Amino acid sequence: MTDPAGRPARKPSHPPAPLRVVALSGALRAHNMTRRALEVALRGAASEGAQTELLDLSAMEIPFCDERPDESTYPPDVQRLRGAVAAAHGILLGSPEYHGSMSGALKNALDLLGFEQFEGKMVGLVAVAGGSQSATGTLAHMRTVCRHLHAWVAPRQVSISRAKDAFGADGHLKDPDHEERLLELGREVAHYARLHFGLQKDAAPS
Ligand SMILES: Cc1cc2nc3c(=O)[nH]c(=O)nc-3n(C[C@H](O)[C@H](O)[C@H](O)COP(=O)(O)O)c2cc1C
């Protein structure tokens, strides 16, 4: 059996308690807003009792997925990425809007991941656009990729437009509605991830 990429099919991960939610930030720009938005969503997940981790692709050495026969030759960050996502029950994906879609960095990271990391997992989507229009195209593309990865994508999603004006100096979003939507997305991913994996609410994060 092989996966759609022709790699030997691996079983989907079934991580043990405690509840874990990771966020994958697909922005490489210095001082980007995508990471900041995900930090807010992770606060929401933590308020539901999840242990949280942010994986920032701008701080990792992630080469292009090239279907190399010997995957052990990928840099250690690829294994770190795969391991951290496999160990999570819920996943938050964040991307800047680039030409109406997700960043190449995020898509490439997703290409390096597969069913082992995503199948049966809860996923929440966040997109950040420089322009005034909502990043719904980007979110739709992210949703399509997650469907191919057999993930459960939360119907709720968050789009932040005019990104450069969206955050105040204190790191909070100027619009309390944006802040609340991100918190709620994080709470929702954690809540349904807990239900999907049958984890107890009182399994406190360590
Ligand atoms: C290659 C490229 C394409 C972009 N395409 C769009 C776009 O289609 N729509 C838009 O609103 N902004 C677009 N932008 C602006 C980014 O969405 C904006 O810089 C955003 O803040 C990036 O998120 P970040 O703060 O997380 O880096 C584009 C920027 C780049 C570099």
The ligand as a Gaussian input file, in Angstrom:
#p B3LYP/6-31G(d) Opt

LIG

0 1
 C        3.685000      37.115000      -3.511000
 C        2.648000      37.866000      -2.730000
 C        1.339000      37.795000      -3.128000
 C        0.351000      38.470000      -2.425000
 N       -0.936000      38.330000      -2.815000
 C       -1.904000      38.938000      -2.103000
 C       -3.266000      38.743000      -2.453000
 O       -3.612000      38.010000      -3.372000
 N       -4.212000      39.395000      -1.721000
 C       -3.871000      40.207000      -0.674000
 O       -4.765000      40.757000      -0.021000
 N       -2.593000      40.388000      -0.297000
 C       -1.601000      39.770000      -0.980000
 N       -0.298000      39.902000      -0.593000
 C        0.011000      40.662000       0.638000
 C        0.108000      39.719000       1.841000
 O       -1.112000      39.005000       2.005000
 C        0.397000      40.548000       3.089000
 O        1.728000      41.027000       3.014000
 C        0.180000      39.800000       4.391000
 O        0.420000      40.625000       5.473000
 C        1.106000      38.702000       4.562000
 O        0.901000      38.107000       5.854000
 P        2.043000      38.171000       6.970000
 O        1.892000      39.474000       7.716000
 O        1.717000      37.019000       7.851000
 O        3.359000      38.088000       6.290000
 C        0.699000      39.259000      -1.288000
 C        2.049000      39.338000      -0.906000
 C        3.005000      38.651000      -1.613000
 C        4.440000      38.722000      -1.158000

